[in-house]
């Protein structure tokens, strides 16, 4: 049976869960942003709408930033219901994150995080119709295709970080 040695601190501090979570998020360039649809005739309340979006920025605390047009449908949806989900997928990693989106009109920040590839969707970083979407996560799920060994610890670490909790190293499985 594996036991934690008495001198655990001698090996140095364990890596922070939030650092691992944020570094994992940095591997993604796009995300599917899922919001609740506006109520329209013939639609059920709360239908979900997803659209792929370029991740414009990622703060060290895990906050995701996106750029969009203030007159877009997603902005109208967010004004009615700020709850949202972000889905990220690569060849071997899958992440879903629940949180809230806040509309942030900040032309200076748009200028700092602007990428020239955004011209496909927008006229330029000086466009006064641009608004930032600030996604603040509150919980997450993570899967990876390399096997079940990494799934539960990674999920627990990400979830603990988003809930501002600490993991108990004595409760974590030994590998």
Backbone as ProteinMPNN parsed JSONL, in Angstrom:
{"seq_chain_A": "XXXXXXXXXXXXXXXXXXXXXXXXXXXXXXXXXXXXXXXXXXXXXXXXXXXXXXXXXXXXXXXXXXXXXXXXXXXXXXXXXXXXXXXXXXXXXXXXXXXXXXXXXXXXXXXXXXXXXXXXXXXXXXXXXXXXXXXXXXXXXXXXXXXXXXXXXXXXXXXXXXXXXXXXXXXXXXX", "coords_chain_A": {"N_chain_A": [[0.83, -1.177, 0.0], [0.594, 2.166, -0.9], [1.893, 4.914, 0.819], [1.865, 8.245, 2.024], [4.938, 9.821, 2.404], [6.525, 10.901, 5.498], [8.064, 13.159, 5.175], [7.042, 14.889, 3.206], [7.156, 17.601, 2.447], [9.802, 17.994, 1.856], [10.27, 17.444, -0.788], [9.503, 19.63, -2.109], [6.92, 22.014, -2.934], [3.736, 20.768, -4.096], [2.597, 20.907, -7.549], [0.407, 23.605, -8.338], [-3.088, 23.216, -8.562], [-4.611, 25.056, -10.013], [-2.749, 26.153, -11.75], [-2.158, 24.0, -13.461], [-4.683, 23.619, -14.622], [-5.158, 26.11, -15.937], [-2.95, 26.16, -17.669], [-3.591, 23.958, -19.254], [-5.89, 24.959, -20.515], [-4.692, 26.885, -22.11], [-3.826, 25.528, -24.304], [-5.806, 25.484, -26.168], [-7.29, 27.078, -28.995], [-9.744, 27.744, -29.966], [-13.197, 27.72, -28.942], [-16.366, 26.299, -28.162], [-18.987, 28.33, -27.563], [-21.697, 28.299, -25.538], [-24.922, 29.359, -25.148], [-28.09, 30.411, -23.725], [-30.913, 30.398, -25.736], [-32.817, 33.141, -27.03], [-36.243, 33.66, -26.32], [-38.403, 32.723, -28.78], [-41.151, 32.683, -31.071], [-42.617, 29.53, -31.213], [-40.424, 28.222, -30.168], [-38.969, 26.384, -27.491], [-38.61, 27.477, -24.109], [-35.359, 28.375, -23.005], [-33.798, 26.933, -24.846], [-30.702, 25.728, -26.101], [-27.908, 27.35, -27.605], [-25.093, 27.026, -29.548], [-21.898, 28.177, -30.61], [-18.869, 28.222, -32.463], [-16.007, 29.978, -31.349], [-13.164, 32.119, -31.51], [-10.696, 32.061, -29.019], [-9.857, 34.892, -27.464], [-8.301, 35.781, -25.342], [-6.795, 34.602, -22.308], [-6.994, 34.775, -18.954], [-4.854, 34.618, -16.049], [-6.326, 33.56, -13.974], [-8.09, 31.808, -15.097], [-10.176, 32.953, -16.459], [-11.89, 33.354, -19.464], [-11.712, 35.173, -22.523], [-13.512, 36.641, -25.163], [-14.164, 38.129, -28.379], [-16.729, 40.011, -29.844], [-19.462, 41.262, -31.886], [-21.448, 43.941, -30.801], [-24.095, 43.916, -31.58], [-24.776, 41.292, -32.03], [-26.537, 38.131, -32.03], [-25.824, 36.457, -29.904], [-25.053, 38.285, -27.951], [-27.483, 39.497, -27.319], [-28.726, 37.244, -26.223], [-27.095, 36.785, -23.981], [-27.566, 39.079, -22.52], [-30.121, 38.549, -21.613], [-29.779, 36.19, -20.156], [-27.126, 35.317, -18.374], [-25.854, 32.927, -17.886], [-23.688, 30.376, -19.059], [-21.963, 27.94, -21.104], [-18.821, 26.575, -21.875], [-17.282, 24.679, -24.316], [-14.52, 22.711, -25.067], [-12.282, 21.095, -27.281], [-9.786, 18.842, -28.255], [-7.555, 16.647, -29.995], [-7.004, 14.759, -28.002], [-7.993, 15.785, -25.6], [-10.804, 16.883, -23.706], [-13.014, 19.308, -22.611], [-15.476, 20.757, -20.569], [-16.95, 23.702, -19.388], [-18.731, 25.408, -16.971], [-20.229, 28.584, -16.393], [-20.449, 32.169, -16.122], [-21.193, 34.826, -18.371], [-20.043, 38.051, -18.934], [-20.706, 41.165, -20.414], [-18.319, 43.299, -21.696], [-17.472, 46.437, -22.446], [-14.637, 47.49, -23.686], [-12.465, 49.13, -25.281], [-9.691, 49.542, -25.226], [-8.653, 47.147, -24.184], [-9.55, 45.386, -26.173], [-7.926, 46.291, -28.255], [-5.409, 45.477, -27.247], [-5.574, 42.65, -27.223], [-6.261, 41.942, -29.735], [-6.167, 40.073, -32.753], [-4.867, 39.767, -35.991], [-6.171, 37.968, -37.62], [-8.834, 38.183, -36.923], [-10.067, 39.927, -38.615], [-11.55, 38.648, -40.482], [-14.07, 38.426, -39.433], [-14.652, 40.931, -38.337], [-14.437, 44.532, -38.859], [-12.121, 45.727, -37.934], [-9.828, 46.415, -35.194], [-10.473, 48.877, -34.14], [-13.17, 49.163, -34.352], [-16.122, 50.505, -33.153], [-18.276, 48.957, -32.456], [-17.494, 46.619, -31.286], [-17.424, 44.309, -28.602], [-16.33, 42.845, -25.562], [-16.545, 39.51, -24.404], [-16.6, 38.276, -21.3], [-15.87, 35.406, -19.803], [-16.471, 33.842, -16.87], [-15.524, 31.127, -15.104], [-17.204, 28.584, -13.087], [-17.361, 25.874, -12.544], [-16.009, 22.757, -13.805], [-15.513, 20.093, -16.185], [-13.391, 17.457, -17.193], [-11.876, 15.422, -19.596], [-9.653, 12.977, -20.849], [-8.225, 11.2, -23.557], [-6.219, 9.424, -23.046], [-6.572, 7.425, -21.272], [-8.139, 6.152, -18.265], [-6.746, 6.791, -15.945], [-5.788, 9.45, -15.655], [-8.062, 10.993, -15.701], [-9.97, 11.354, -13.481], [-8.345, 12.547, -11.331], [-7.498, 14.93, -12.645], [-9.944, 16.168, -13.222], [-10.916, 16.529, -10.593], [-8.998, 18.284, -9.59], [-9.321, 20.554, -11.268], [-11.983, 21.188, -10.698], [-11.83, 21.726, -7.935], [-10.197, 23.995, -7.98], [-11.825, 25.872, -9.351], [-13.841, 26.17, -7.536], [-12.598, 27.391, -5.494], [-11.361, 25.736, -3.6], [-9.259, 23.483, -1.735], [-7.311, 20.639, -2.581], [-7.143, 17.545, -0.855], [-4.232, 16.013, -0.218], [-3.958, 13.498, 0.907], [-6.212, 12.134, 0.2], [-5.993, 11.642, -2.473], [-5.49, 9.416, -5.22], [-2.708, 7.205, -5.433], [-0.155, 6.885, -7.853]], "CA_chain_A": [[0.0, 0.0, 0.0], [1.361, 3.405, -0.965], [1.589, 5.89, 1.848], [2.559, 9.509, 1.865], [6.057, 9.87, 3.349], [6.439, 11.938, 6.513], [8.81, 14.343, 4.76], [6.468, 15.306, 1.929], [7.568, 18.956, 2.113], [11.184, 18.021, 1.397], [10.293, 17.341, -2.245], [9.016, 20.894, -2.649], [5.451, 22.068, -2.969], [3.132, 20.148, -5.282], [2.119, 21.92, -8.497], [-0.922, 24.115, -8.029], [-4.135, 22.728, -9.459], [-5.034, 26.11, -10.92], [-1.736, 26.307, -12.79], [-2.374, 22.919, -14.428], [-5.942, 23.887, -15.321], [-4.978, 27.251, -16.845], [-2.014, 25.746, -18.727], [-4.34, 23.091, -20.161], [-6.747, 25.821, -21.325], [-3.858, 27.621, -23.069], [-3.613, 24.687, -25.485], [-6.942, 25.629, -27.074], [-7.42, 28.352, -29.696], [-11.166, 28.007, -30.174], [-14.112, 27.089, -27.999], [-17.783, 26.445, -28.474], [-19.65, 29.128, -26.535], [-23.086, 27.845, -25.515], [-25.783, 30.269, -24.393], [-29.523, 30.102, -23.798], [-31.546, 31.141, -26.832], [-33.924, 34.053, -26.721], [-37.555, 33.035, -26.556], [-39.043, 33.1, -30.042], [-42.377, 31.928, -31.344], [-42.393, 28.147, -31.605], [-39.264, 27.639, -29.483], [-39.094, 26.112, -26.07], [-37.746, 28.371, -23.324], [-34.083, 27.823, -22.577], [-33.055, 26.159, -25.832], [-29.282, 26.072, -26.097], [-27.299, 27.726, -28.877], [-23.639, 26.996, -29.48], [-21.172, 28.65, -31.785], [-17.424, 28.24, -32.243], [-15.422, 31.316, -31.27], [-11.738, 32.195, -31.195], [-10.382, 32.539, -27.671], [-9.038, 36.088, -27.646], [-7.352, 35.899, -24.244], [-7.018, 33.753, -21.14], [-6.38, 35.356, -17.766], [-4.202, 33.64, -15.181], [-7.306, 32.956, -13.063], [-8.967, 30.923, -15.86], [-11.202, 33.715, -17.165], [-11.744, 33.343, -20.921], [-12.173, 36.389, -23.181], [-13.881, 36.531, -26.573], [-14.547, 39.397, -28.991], [-17.89, 39.873, -30.719], [-20.173, 42.48, -32.248], [-22.451, 44.264, -29.794], [-25.43, 43.65, -32.117], [-24.929, 39.878, -32.358], [-27.578, 37.38, -31.322], [-25.307, 35.946, -28.638], [-25.082, 39.378, -26.978], [-28.88, 39.596, -26.868], [-28.974, 36.092, -25.35], [-26.354, 36.99, -22.73], [-28.273, 40.124, -21.765], [-31.29, 37.926, -20.977], [-29.371, 35.099, -19.263], [-25.661, 35.308, -18.443], [-25.302, 31.575, -17.724], [-23.143, 29.859, -20.312], [-21.051, 26.805, -21.042], [-17.756, 26.564, -22.866], [-16.81, 23.32, -24.64], [-13.237, 22.72, -25.766], [-11.933, 19.748, -27.7], [-8.617, 18.599, -29.095], [-7.475, 15.235, -30.361], [-7.006, 13.896, -26.82], [-8.554, 16.427, -24.414], [-12.173, 17.375, -23.81], [-13.3, 20.103, -21.428], [-16.672, 21.587, -20.527], [-16.842, 24.633, -18.269], [-19.923, 26.208, -16.683], [-19.891, 29.875, -15.817], [-21.261, 33.326, -16.487], [-20.567, 35.761, -19.307], [-20.305, 39.467, -18.719], [-20.38, 42.013, -21.557], [-17.349, 44.298, -21.253], [-17.078, 47.372, -23.506], [-13.297, 47.962, -23.322], [-11.734, 49.275, -26.544], [-8.256, 49.405, -24.978], [-8.337, 45.711, -24.073], [-9.726, 44.827, -27.519], [-6.694, 46.615, -28.981], [-4.282, 44.681, -26.737], [-5.695, 41.21, -27.492], [-6.669, 41.789, -31.138], [-5.341, 39.295, -33.689], [-5.195, 40.185, -37.354], [-7.095, 36.986, -38.206], [-10.215, 38.55, -36.595], [-10.626, 40.744, -39.699], [-12.513, 37.81, -41.214], [-15.388, 38.662, -38.836], [-14.853, 42.322, -37.925], [-13.76, 45.521, -39.701], [-10.834, 46.108, -37.348], [-9.865, 46.548, -33.735], [-11.032, 50.165, -33.779], [-14.618, 49.143, -34.566], [-16.805, 50.827, -31.894], [-19.334, 47.973, -32.202], [-16.93, 45.428, -30.656], [-17.576, 44.156, -27.159], [-15.68, 41.651, -25.036], [-17.3, 38.557, -23.589], [-15.743, 37.789, -20.218], [-16.451, 34.178, -19.264], [-15.92, 33.488, -15.564], [-15.951, 29.755, -14.81], [-17.431, 28.184, -11.703], [-17.01, 24.459, -12.422], [-15.528, 22.209, -15.069], [-15.291, 18.652, -16.325], [-12.249, 17.235, -18.066], [-11.606, 14.041, -19.982], [-8.598, 12.813, -21.83], [-8.336, 9.883, -24.171], [-5.054, 8.596, -22.758], [-6.918, 6.41, -20.293], [-8.916, 6.602, -17.111], [-5.918, 7.17, -14.802], [-5.651, 10.894, -15.501], [-9.324, 11.722, -15.803], [-10.543, 11.761, -12.207], [-7.534, 13.559, -10.642], [-7.515, 16.207, -13.363], [-11.264, 16.757, -12.988], [-11.012, 16.974, -9.21], [-8.145, 19.464, -9.441], [-9.974, 21.683, -11.939], [-13.192, 21.518, -9.957], [-11.419, 22.353, -6.674], [-9.717, 25.337, -8.294], [-12.931, 26.749, -9.709], [-14.665, 26.382, -6.343], [-11.687, 27.962, -4.492], [-11.132, 24.741, -2.566], [-7.962, 22.816, -1.785], [-7.349, 19.17, -2.614], [-6.494, 16.872, 0.267], [-3.314, 15.058, -0.84], [-4.123, 12.163, 1.48], [-7.354, 11.488, -0.44], [-5.723, 11.456, -3.885], [-4.928, 8.095, -5.506], [-1.285, 7.145, -5.729], [0.117, 6.215, -9.147]], "C_chain_A": [[0.88, 1.248, 0.0], [0.922, 4.344, 0.144], [2.383, 7.147, 1.579], [3.702, 9.544, 2.859], [5.897, 11.038, 4.315], [7.091, 13.241, 6.065], [8.341, 14.865, 3.405], [6.969, 16.691, 1.508], [8.989, 19.002, 1.573], [11.296, 17.939, -0.122], [9.847, 18.644, -2.898], [7.508, 20.865, -2.725], [4.902, 21.381, -4.209], [2.693, 21.234, -6.252], [0.705, 22.34, -8.145], [-1.922, 23.603, -9.052], [-4.522, 23.805, -10.454], [-4.021, 26.319, -12.043], [-1.933, 25.24, -13.873], [-3.624, 23.191, -15.265], [-5.766, 25.008, -16.342], [-4.022, 26.874, -17.973], [-2.698, 24.821, -19.733], [-5.222, 23.945, -21.079], [-5.95, 26.574, -22.389], [-3.604, 26.816, -24.347], [-4.707, 24.852, -26.528], [-6.971, 27.016, -27.702], [-8.873, 28.739, -29.927], [-11.977, 27.249, -29.132], [-15.518, 27.207, -28.561], [-18.417, 27.161, -27.291], [-21.145, 28.807, -26.624], [-23.881, 28.756, -24.583], [-27.223, 29.784, -24.49], [-30.163, 31.015, -24.828], [-32.617, 32.078, -26.304], [-35.22, 33.34, -27.047], [-38.151, 33.598, -27.837], [-40.28, 32.242, -30.228], [-42.007, 30.524, -31.81], [-41.203, 27.482, -30.938], [-39.587, 27.39, -28.023], [-38.206, 27.081, -25.3], [-36.454, 27.653, -22.946], [-33.372, 26.95, -23.572], [-31.615, 26.642, -25.862], [-28.805, 26.382, -27.509], [-25.785, 27.724, -28.679], [-23.03, 27.521, -30.758], [-19.683, 28.635, -31.469], [-16.926, 29.681, -32.254], [-13.937, 31.202, -30.957], [-11.575, 32.7, -29.768], [-9.414, 33.704, -27.842], [-7.964, 36.203, -26.569], [-7.764, 34.941, -23.137], [-6.279, 34.376, -19.979], [-5.797, 34.249, -16.901], [-5.157, 32.967, -14.207], [-8.288, 32.035, -13.788], [-10.102, 31.636, -16.577], [-10.891, 33.714, -18.655], [-12.356, 34.611, -21.503], [-12.418, 36.11, -24.65], [-14.243, 37.92, -27.068], [-15.735, 39.136, -29.91], [-18.472, 41.25, -31.022], [-21.291, 42.712, -31.245], [-23.876, 43.957, -30.268], [-25.663, 42.177, -32.454], [-26.019, 39.224, -31.523], [-27.081, 36.894, -29.97], [-25.298, 37.032, -27.56], [-26.504, 39.567, -26.447], [-29.215, 38.456, -25.91], [-28.32, 36.284, -23.984], [-27.024, 38.065, -21.879], [-29.488, 39.565, -21.038], [-30.91, 36.876, -19.941], [-27.858, 34.944, -19.39], [-25.041, 33.926, -18.241], [-24.826, 31.055, -19.073], [-22.274, 28.639, -20.03], [-20.038, 26.965, -22.163], [-17.361, 25.111, -23.066], [-15.543, 23.46, -25.468], [-12.871, 21.286, -26.112], [-10.671, 19.78, -28.546], [-8.618, 17.112, -29.416], [-7.58, 14.336, -29.134], [-7.623, 14.503, -25.564], [-9.941, 16.989, -24.707], [-12.505, 18.089, -22.505], [-14.659, 20.776, -21.6], [-16.582, 22.423, -19.254], [-18.159, 25.394, -18.146], [-19.494, 27.527, -16.063], [-20.88, 30.935, -16.239], [-20.476, 34.189, -17.456], [-21.012, 37.169, -18.964], [-19.896, 40.214, -19.988], [-19.485, 43.141, -21.059], [-16.977, 45.198, -22.433], [-15.738, 48.013, -23.133], [-12.439, 48.001, -24.587], [-10.223, 49.096, -26.356], [-7.857, 47.93, -24.889], [-8.511, 45.022, -25.419], [-8.454, 45.073, -28.33], [-5.508, 45.774, -28.547], [-4.364, 43.216, -27.153], [-6.092, 40.912, -28.933], [-5.654, 40.955, -31.91], [-5.807, 39.635, -35.096], [-6.183, 39.222, -38.028], [-8.565, 37.314, -37.904], [-10.867, 39.402, -37.691], [-11.607, 39.949, -40.564], [-13.933, 38.104, -40.712], [-15.687, 40.136, -38.583], [-14.03, 43.262, -38.802], [-12.39, 45.927, -39.18], [-10.972, 46.342, -35.866], [-10.425, 47.888, -33.27], [-12.539, 50.258, -33.947], [-15.339, 49.416, -33.237], [-17.917, 49.841, -31.54], [-18.805, 46.706, -31.527], [-17.13, 45.467, -29.149], [-16.866, 42.862, -26.76], [-16.696, 40.803, -24.28], [-16.312, 38.022, -22.555], [-16.432, 36.599, -19.578], [-15.722, 33.825, -17.972], [-16.424, 32.102, -15.187], [-16.268, 29.536, -13.336], [-17.316, 26.681, -11.503], [-16.651, 23.911, -13.795], [-15.473, 20.692, -15.002], [-14.213, 18.472, -17.389], [-12.109, 15.742, -18.342], [-10.4, 14.053, -20.906], [-8.626, 11.374, -22.32], [-7.152, 8.983, -23.881], [-5.331, 7.552, -21.692], [-7.569, 7.011, -19.072], [-8.045, 7.113, -15.969], [-5.837, 8.681, -14.591], [-6.955, 11.647, -15.418], [-9.805, 12.227, -14.448], [-9.664, 12.77, -11.471], [-7.556, 14.918, -11.339], [-8.845, 16.914, -13.161], [-11.357, 17.31, -11.58], [-10.171, 18.223, -8.978], [-8.796, 20.684, -10.062], [-11.205, 22.134, -11.159], [-12.849, 22.222, -8.641], [-10.95, 23.778, -6.92], [-10.882, 26.294, -8.534], [-13.838, 27.052, -8.523], [-13.839, 26.971, -5.193], [-11.49, 27.025, -3.31], [-9.732, 24.164, -2.743], [-8.181, 21.312, -1.855], [-6.647, 18.635, -1.38], [-5.563, 15.827, -0.332], [-3.443, 13.649, -0.298], [-5.279, 11.408, 0.846], [-7.132, 11.206, -1.911], [-5.107, 10.092, -4.129], [-3.447, 8.196, -5.842], [-1.074, 6.397, -7.035], [1.507, 5.682, -9.19]], "O_chain_A": [[1.801, 1.365, 0.808], [-0.271, 4.541, 0.377], [3.453, 7.102, 0.973], [3.479, 9.321, 4.049], [5.234, 12.029, 4.01], [6.709, 14.314, 6.53], [9.155, 15.237, 2.56], [7.185, 16.924, 0.319], [9.351, 19.962, 0.893], [12.32, 18.329, -0.685], [9.82, 18.74, -4.125], [6.891, 19.808, -2.593], [5.537, 21.409, -5.264], [2.44, 22.365, -5.836], [-0.101, 21.521, -7.704], [-1.642, 23.562, -10.25], [-4.742, 23.504, -11.627], [-4.404, 26.63, -13.17], [-1.879, 25.545, -15.065], [-3.611, 23.009, -16.482], [-6.182, 24.868, -17.492], [-4.264, 27.235, -19.125], [-2.417, 24.889, -20.93], [-5.297, 23.688, -22.28], [-6.482, 26.872, -23.459], [-3.206, 27.384, -25.364], [-4.548, 24.402, -27.663], [-6.71, 28.013, -27.029], [-9.195, 29.919, -30.068], [-11.513, 26.281, -28.529], [-15.814, 28.111, -29.341], [-18.39, 26.668, -26.163], [-21.774, 29.019, -27.661], [-23.562, 28.904, -23.404], [-27.532, 28.861, -25.245], [-29.985, 32.233, -24.803], [-33.234, 31.831, -25.268], [-35.272, 32.509, -27.954], [-38.374, 34.803, -27.956], [-40.42, 31.192, -29.6], [-41.176, 30.359, -32.703], [-40.99, 26.284, -31.125], [-40.38, 28.105, -27.41], [-37.149, 27.468, -25.797], [-36.464, 26.468, -22.611], [-32.417, 26.269, -23.2], [-31.346, 27.827, -25.67], [-29.238, 25.76, -28.479], [-25.268, 28.349, -27.752], [-23.572, 27.337, -31.847], [-19.27, 28.983, -30.363], [-17.366, 30.498, -33.062], [-13.509, 30.305, -30.232], [-12.239, 33.653, -29.359], [-8.289, 33.523, -28.308], [-6.854, 36.663, -26.837], [-8.92, 34.528, -23.043], [-5.054, 34.493, -20.017], [-6.194, 33.089, -17.006], [-4.837, 31.909, -13.665], [-9.223, 31.529, -13.169], [-10.913, 30.988, -17.239], [-9.775, 34.031, -19.065], [-13.397, 35.074, -21.035], [-11.629, 35.427, -25.304], [-14.589, 38.794, -26.273], [-15.747, 38.162, -30.662], [-18.028, 42.264, -30.482], [-22.003, 41.776, -30.88], [-24.769, 43.759, -29.445], [-26.656, 41.849, -33.104], [-26.373, 39.706, -30.447], [-27.828, 36.913, -28.992], [-25.511, 36.736, -26.385], [-26.696, 39.776, -25.25], [-29.899, 38.662, -24.907], [-28.922, 35.981, -22.954], [-27.043, 37.966, -20.652], [-29.847, 40.05, -19.965], [-31.627, 36.685, -18.958], [-27.371, 34.482, -20.422], [-23.832, 33.765, -18.407], [-25.475, 31.265, -20.098], [-21.907, 28.352, -18.89], [-20.363, 27.432, -23.255], [-17.13, 24.389, -22.096], [-15.493, 24.217, -26.437], [-13.119, 20.368, -25.329], [-10.51, 20.623, -29.428], [-9.588, 16.41, -29.131], [-8.179, 13.263, -29.208], [-7.764, 13.809, -24.557], [-10.214, 17.496, -25.795], [-12.302, 17.541, -21.422], [-14.955, 21.309, -22.67], [-16.196, 21.933, -18.192], [-18.641, 25.961, -19.127], [-18.524, 27.587, -15.306], [-21.999, 30.639, -16.659], [-19.25, 34.276, -17.377], [-22.192, 37.436, -18.738], [-18.851, 39.923, -20.569], [-19.838, 43.854, -20.121], [-16.245, 44.77, -23.326], [-15.702, 48.967, -22.356], [-11.769, 47.024, -24.922], [-9.551, 48.557, -27.235], [-6.843, 47.52, -25.454], [-7.706, 44.162, -25.777], [-7.962, 44.172, -29.011], [-4.684, 45.393, -29.378], [-3.333, 42.595, -27.412], [-6.243, 39.749, -29.306], [-4.444, 41.111, -31.744], [-7.003, 39.771, -35.35], [-6.943, 39.628, -38.907], [-9.456, 36.778, -38.563], [-12.085, 39.578, -37.694], [-12.405, 40.535, -41.296], [-14.889, 38.038, -41.485], [-16.848, 40.547, -38.611], [-13.048, 42.845, -39.415], [-11.574, 46.434, -39.95], [-12.078, 46.453, -35.338], [-10.815, 48.017, -32.11], [-13.126, 51.314, -33.71], [-15.187, 48.644, -32.291], [-18.447, 49.888, -30.43], [-19.587, 45.804, -31.224], [-17.019, 46.515, -28.514], [-16.815, 41.906, -27.534], [-17.587, 41.322, -23.608], [-15.313, 37.393, -22.903], [-17.447, 36.747, -18.897], [-14.523, 33.548, -17.974], [-17.622, 31.917, -14.972], [-15.704, 30.185, -12.455], [-17.182, 26.244, -10.36], [-16.952, 24.525, -14.819], [-15.397, 20.093, -13.93], [-14.136, 19.232, -18.354], [-12.21, 14.913, -17.437], [-10.165, 15.01, -21.643], [-9.002, 10.456, -21.591], [-7.08, 7.878, -24.418], [-4.412, 6.861, -21.253], [-7.553, 8.225, -18.871], [-8.554, 7.811, -15.092], [-5.818, 9.139, -13.449], [-6.958, 12.834, -15.094], [-10.026, 13.428, -14.289], [-10.189, 13.784, -11.013], [-7.625, 15.951, -10.673], [-8.877, 18.127, -12.95], [-11.823, 18.432, -11.383], [-10.587, 19.123, -8.248], [-8.821, 21.748, -9.444], [-11.433, 23.331, -10.987], [-13.498, 23.2, -8.272], [-11.274, 24.677, -6.144], [-10.914, 27.394, -7.983], [-14.526, 28.074, -8.507], [-14.312, 27.044, -4.059], [-11.457, 27.462, -2.159], [-9.104, 24.344, -3.787], [-9.119, 20.78, -1.262], [-5.666, 19.215, -0.917], [-6.039, 14.845, -0.902], [-3.072, 12.694, -0.98], [-5.338, 10.181, 0.931], [-7.986, 10.593, -2.552], [-4.283, 9.641, -3.333], [-3.001, 9.161, -6.463], [-1.735, 5.391, -7.295], [1.911, 5.092, -10.192]]}, "name": "protein", "num_of_chains": 1, "seq": "XXXXXXXXXXXXXXXXXXXXXXXXXXXXXXXXXXXXXXXXXXXXXXXXXXXXXXXXXXXXXXXXXXXXXXXXXXXXXXXXXXXXXXXXXXXXXXXXXXXXXXXXXXXXXXXXXXXXXXXXXXXXXXXXXXXXXXXXXXXXXXXXXXXXXXXXXXXXXXXXXXXXXXXXXXXXXXX"}
